[in-house]
Structures are given as structure tokens and as C-alpha cells.
Amino acid sequence: MKRRLLLPILLVSLLHCYGGNEFSAKGAAENSIGNHTTTLVNAFSIYNNQATAAFLKNPTIGLTYHSSYFPVNINTIALTGAAPLSFGTIGGSFEYFGNSLYTEMKLGLAYAMKLGSRASIGIQLDYLNSSAHNYGIQHYVTFELGVLYRPIEQVSIGAHIYNPVKWTVDETSGELLPIVFNIGLSYRPFDQLTILAELEKDIIHPFNLKGGIAYEVVPSFTVRAGFNTQPTLFSFGVGYKMKNLLTIDVASNYHLDLGFNTSVSLSFEFSKKDDKQ
């Protein structure tokens, strides 16, 4: 009996240390620049910082796969979609995280709007559930907020908070759904180069400093690298945008204790009839 209980307890502990029930960057481009979440405008904006989705020009969809670190054989798949309309941008996201012993799912419905030409705000309502083998299902509802400001064309400043309310996951243990705050900056000194920095604070973890750089080597082909300090991670990756507006991104993160994991993303931008691209 004790042995049968040990595996689920150990598994859930590992999951909460390395991604379970927590906000984390989605998209291989984000994963390759230190898991930056606050300023990028792309198909995964609607998940990472809803405010950035207000600057999308065309409808987009994105699909990403993120492998786990060994020895936890558990992976993440996320699907996003967003559509800019006359009154703002609406979108949604779905995330699946798990295996046969433990799963988590997250559904999000988001709205973003511009505040003038340089700023935006976004909000997302989230439904989450988690289930462990033979331990039932837990349900949660929360929300997240984001803002973005572009003082000049080359600089973006973003902030995002996930689950700003204190939500108890387990009354017996007192476990809380994490509250995660990010504030970040991106600077583009010239068209081909972007430098990024971000500070993340989870209420139950130390501050995490993130940094990254992206360089467009040739048109449509970008190389990226980044780091995290808590835990210590090094990341790198590449991205290629095809002429049909399909983008492929690949990333890898190296954890000093757990080794490598991999992310792959596909995203597509639907061009409008009057779009000359």
C-alpha cells in the first residue's frame, strides 16, 4: 500500500517543482529566450501576456509541444488562437499537461484592447482541473491580467500577473494555486536584433531573472539564446517564417541537474484580403 502511494506523491511533487499548476511560458520562441513572456507579439501572446495580443494585425493560431525533463515522462501541449476585431482582440487557449498517472488541463478565454497607439491591457478567465490516478479530480477557476507599453517604437515594457487571488488547492495541506508576477523589457536597437530581460516572482519561489537575445541572421531566419536564474537554465533555439505565413520554432532548455528538454511550435497568421504580404 505504501509503495502504491509513494509513486503518485513523488510524481506530483516533481510536477509542482517543474511546472505543474503554474504559469509558464508557451511557445518555442519564448522558451529559447529565457522563457520570456511579457513583450512578444505572436500567436502565443494570448497565453503569455494577453495585452500583447492587442497589437496582432491578423488572426493567428499556434500549436506547441514541450517535453519534460528526465526522469519525469510527462509533456505539455498547448493550442492558442486570437482574432483582432474592431473593438479589440479576442482569443482562447488550451493546455494539456500530463500522462497516464497525472494530468492537468487549462482553458482560457481572453480579451485585449489598445489604450491609444502605445499601450494595451488584457484579461483572461481560466478554468483548470487536475487529476491523479485513483485520487479524483480537482477544479479551479481564476484569472490573469496583463499590460503593455511602448514608449518608443524600439522599446516594449510589459507586465503580467497570473492568479492575483489567493486560491487554496488543497484545504488539508493548505496548498495554494501559485500567484506569479512578471515584468519585462525588450529593446530593438536595429531591425534584426532584439534584447530582452524579465523578472519573475512566484509567491512560493525566489525571484527569477530572465534574459535573452534574438538575431535575424537572414530574412525570416532567427537564432535565439537566453537564461534563467531560478532554477538555473540556459536556452537556445531557431525560428523560420515561411512565405505562406507559417512559422516554425524549435528550442531547447538545459537544466544543470535535469539536463535538456525540447520545445517545438507551429504558428500560422491569416493574412487579410487587403494585406500585400
C-alpha positions as CSV (number, residue, x, y, z in Angstrom):
1,M,0.0,0.0,0.0
2,K,2.8,2.4,0.9
3,R,4.6,1.7,-2.3
4,R,1.5,2.4,-4.4
5,L,1.0,5.7,-2.6
6,L,4.7,6.7,-2.9
7,L,4.7,7.0,-6.7
8,P,1.8,9.4,-7.1
9,I,3.1,11.5,-4.2
10,L,6.6,11.7,-5.7
11,L,5.2,12.4,-9.2
12,V,3.0,15.2,-8.0
13,S,5.9,16.7,-6.0
14,L,8.2,16.7,-9.1
15,L,5.4,18.3,-11.2
16,H,4.9,21.1,-8.8
17,C,8.7,21.7,-8.7
18,Y,9.0,21.8,-12.5
19,G,5.8,23.2,-14.0
20,G,2.6,21.6,-12.6
21,N,-0.3,24.0,-11.7
22,E,2.0,27.0,-12.5
23,F,2.1,29.7,-15.2
24,S,4.9,29.1,-17.6
25,A,6.0,30.5,-21.0
26,K,4.3,28.8,-24.0
27,G,5.9,28.8,-27.5
28,A,9.3,27.7,-28.6
29,A,10.4,31.3,-29.4
30,E,9.7,32.3,-25.8
31,N,11.4,29.1,-24.4
32,S,14.6,29.9,-26.4
33,I,15.0,33.4,-25.0
34,G,14.9,32.5,-21.3
35,N,11.1,31.8,-21.2
36,H,10.3,35.4,-21.7
37,T,6.5,36.1,-21.5
38,T,5.7,39.8,-21.3
39,T,6.5,41.6,-24.6
40,L,6.5,39.3,-27.6
41,V,3.6,39.8,-30.1
42,N,2.9,36.4,-31.8
43,A,0.5,33.5,-31.9
44,F,1.2,32.7,-28.2
45,S,0.5,36.3,-26.9
46,I,-3.0,35.3,-25.9
47,Y,-1.5,32.8,-23.4
48,N,1.7,34.6,-22.2
49,N,0.6,38.2,-21.8
50,Q,-2.9,38.9,-23.1
51,A,-2.2,42.6,-23.5
52,T,0.4,42.0,-26.3
53,A,-2.4,40.3,-28.4
54,A,-3.9,43.8,-28.9
55,F,-1.1,44.5,-31.3
56,L,-1.7,41.5,-33.5
57,K,-2.6,42.6,-37.1
58,N,-4.1,39.4,-38.3
59,P,-5.9,36.3,-36.9
60,T,-3.4,33.7,-35.7
61,I,-3.3,30.2,-34.4
62,G,-0.5,28.4,-32.6
63,L,0.4,24.8,-31.5
64,T,3.3,24.0,-29.3
65,Y,4.8,20.9,-27.7
66,H,7.1,20.9,-24.7
67,S,8.9,17.8,-23.5
68,S,9.7,17.1,-19.9
69,Y,13.0,16.7,-18.1
70,F,14.1,13.2,-17.4
71,P,13.1,11.1,-15.4
72,V,9.6,12.6,-15.4
73,N,8.0,11.3,-18.6
74,I,5.3,14.0,-18.9
75,N,4.8,16.5,-21.6
76,T,2.8,19.7,-22.4
77,I,0.7,20.5,-25.5
78,A,-0.9,23.9,-25.9
79,L,-3.1,25.4,-28.6
80,T,-3.9,29.1,-29.0
81,G,-5.9,31.3,-31.2
82,A,-6.6,35.0,-31.5
83,A,-8.5,37.3,-33.8
84,P,-8.2,41.1,-33.9
85,L,-11.6,42.9,-34.3
86,S,-12.7,46.5,-34.4
87,F,-13.3,46.5,-30.6
88,G,-10.2,44.7,-29.5
89,T,-8.7,41.2,-29.8
90,I,-10.4,38.1,-28.5
91,G,-8.8,34.7,-28.2
92,G,-8.6,31.4,-26.3
93,S,-6.1,28.8,-25.2
94,F,-6.0,25.2,-24.2
95,E,-3.2,23.4,-22.4
96,Y,-2.8,19.8,-21.6
97,F,0.0,18.6,-19.2
98,G,0.3,15.0,-18.1
99,N,0.5,11.3,-18.6
100,S,-1.5,8.2,-17.5
101,L,-0.9,8.9,-13.8
102,Y,-1.4,12.6,-13.6
103,T,-3.0,15.3,-15.8
104,E,-3.7,19.0,-15.8
105,M,-5.8,21.0,-18.2
106,K,-6.3,24.7,-18.6
107,L,-8.8,26.5,-20.7
108,G,-8.5,30.3,-21.2
109,L,-10.8,32.9,-22.7
110,A,-9.1,36.3,-23.3
111,Y,-9.8,39.8,-24.4
112,A,-7.2,42.6,-25.1
113,M,-7.6,46.2,-26.2
114,K,-5.4,49.1,-27.1
115,L,-5.2,52.2,-24.9
116,G,-4.2,54.7,-27.6
117,S,-1.5,53.8,-30.0
118,R,1.3,52.8,-27.5
119,A,-0.4,50.9,-24.7
120,S,-2.7,48.0,-24.2
121,I,-4.4,45.9,-21.5
122,G,-5.6,42.3,-21.5
123,I,-7.5,39.9,-19.2
124,Q,-8.1,36.2,-19.3
125,L,-10.5,33.9,-17.4
126,D,-9.1,30.5,-16.7
127,Y,-10.7,27.1,-15.9
128,L,-8.2,24.5,-14.6
129,N,-8.5,20.9,-13.5
130,S,-6.1,18.3,-12.3
131,S,-6.5,14.6,-11.7
132,A,-4.2,11.9,-10.2
133,H,-4.8,8.2,-10.8
134,N,-7.3,6.9,-8.2
135,Y,-7.3,10.3,-6.4
136,G,-10.2,12.1,-8.1
137,I,-10.4,15.5,-10.0
138,Q,-9.9,19.0,-8.6
139,H,-11.4,22.1,-10.3
140,Y,-10.2,25.7,-10.1
141,V,-11.3,29.0,-11.6
142,T,-9.0,32.0,-11.7
143,F,-8.0,34.9,-14.0
144,E,-4.9,36.8,-15.2
145,L,-4.1,40.4,-16.2
146,G,-1.5,41.9,-18.5
147,V,-0.4,45.4,-19.7
148,L,2.0,46.5,-22.4
149,Y,3.5,50.0,-23.0
150,R,5.7,51.1,-26.0
151,P,7.2,54.5,-25.1
152,I,9.1,54.5,-28.4
153,E,9.0,52.1,-31.4
154,Q,12.1,50.2,-30.3
155,V,11.1,49.6,-26.7
156,S,8.3,47.5,-25.1
157,I,7.6,47.2,-21.4
158,G,5.2,44.5,-20.3
159,A,3.8,43.2,-17.0
160,H,1.5,40.2,-16.3
161,I,0.0,38.6,-13.2
162,Y,-1.4,35.1,-13.1
163,N,-3.9,34.2,-10.4
164,P,-3.9,37.5,-8.4
165,V,-6.3,36.0,-5.9
166,K,-5.4,33.6,-3.1
167,W,-6.9,30.3,-4.2
168,T,-6.5,27.2,-2.0
169,V,-6.0,24.0,-4.0
170,D,-6.0,21.6,-1.0
171,E,-7.7,22.5,2.2
172,T,-5.9,19.7,4.1
173,S,-2.4,20.6,3.2
174,G,-3.0,24.4,2.7
175,E,-1.5,24.2,-0.8
176,L,-2.2,27.4,-2.9
177,L,-2.6,27.9,-6.6
178,P,0.6,29.9,-7.4
179,I,0.5,33.6,-7.8
180,V,3.0,34.6,-10.5
181,F,4.1,38.1,-11.4
182,N,6.3,39.0,-14.4
183,I,7.6,42.4,-15.6
184,G,9.8,42.6,-18.7
185,L,11.5,44.8,-21.2
186,S,12.5,44.3,-24.8
187,Y,14.8,46.6,-26.8
188,R,15.4,46.5,-30.5
189,P,18.5,48.7,-31.3
190,F,18.0,47.8,-35.0
191,D,15.6,45.7,-37.0
192,Q,17.5,42.4,-36.9
193,L,18.4,42.4,-33.1
194,T,16.2,42.2,-30.0
195,I,17.4,42.2,-26.4
196,L,15.1,41.0,-23.7
197,A,15.0,41.0,-19.9
198,E,12.4,39.9,-17.4
199,L,11.9,39.5,-13.7
200,E,9.5,36.8,-12.4
201,K,8.2,36.3,-8.8
202,D,6.2,33.4,-7.7
203,I,4.9,33.8,-4.1
204,I,6.5,30.4,-3.1
205,H,9.8,30.7,-5.0
206,P,12.7,33.2,-5.1
207,F,13.0,35.9,-7.8
208,N,13.8,34.6,-11.2
209,L,15.8,36.8,-13.6
210,K,15.5,36.0,-17.2
211,G,17.4,37.3,-20.2
212,G,17.5,36.6,-23.9
213,I,18.6,37.8,-27.3
214,A,17.2,37.2,-30.8
215,Y,19.0,37.9,-34.0
216,E,17.6,37.6,-37.6
217,V,20.6,36.2,-39.5
218,V,18.9,36.4,-42.8
219,P,15.3,37.5,-43.6
220,S,12.8,35.0,-42.0
221,F,15.5,33.0,-40.1
222,T,16.2,33.9,-36.5
223,V,18.6,32.5,-33.9
224,R,17.9,32.9,-30.2
225,A,19.6,32.3,-26.8
226,G,18.7,33.1,-23.1
227,F,19.0,32.1,-19.5
228,N,17.0,31.8,-16.2
229,T,18.5,32.1,-12.7
230,Q,15.8,30.3,-10.6
231,P,16.3,27.5,-11.5
232,T,19.5,27.9,-13.5
233,L,18.6,27.3,-17.1
234,F,20.3,28.0,-20.4
235,S,18.2,28.1,-23.6
236,F,18.7,28.4,-27.3
237,G,16.7,27.9,-30.5
238,V,15.9,28.9,-34.0
239,G,12.8,30.1,-35.9
240,Y,11.9,30.2,-39.6
241,K,9.0,32.1,-41.1
242,M,7.8,30.8,-44.5
243,K,6.3,32.9,-47.2
244,N,2.9,31.5,-46.6
245,L,3.0,33.0,-43.1
246,L,3.6,29.7,-41.4
247,T,6.3,29.9,-38.6
248,I,8.3,27.0,-37.2
249,D,10.2,27.5,-34.0
250,V,12.4,25.0,-32.1
251,A,14.0,25.5,-28.7
252,S,15.9,23.6,-26.0
253,N,16.5,24.4,-22.4
254,Y,19.4,23.0,-20.3
255,H,18.9,22.5,-16.6
256,L,22.1,22.0,-14.6
257,D,20.6,19.0,-12.7
258,L,18.0,17.5,-15.1
259,G,19.6,18.0,-18.5
260,F,17.8,19.0,-21.7
261,N,14.2,19.4,-22.8
262,T,12.8,20.5,-26.1
263,S,10.0,22.7,-27.4
264,V,8.6,22.8,-31.0
265,S,6.0,25.3,-32.1
266,L,3.9,25.9,-35.3
267,S,2.0,29.1,-35.8
268,F,0.1,30.5,-38.7
269,E,-1.0,34.0,-39.5
270,F,-4.1,34.5,-41.6
271,S,-3.5,37.4,-44.0
272,K,-6.3,39.8,-44.7
273,K,-7.6,40.3,-48.3
274,D,-6.0,43.8,-48.4
275,D,-2.7,42.5,-46.9
276,K,0.1,43.0,-49.5
277,Q,2.5,40.5,-47.9
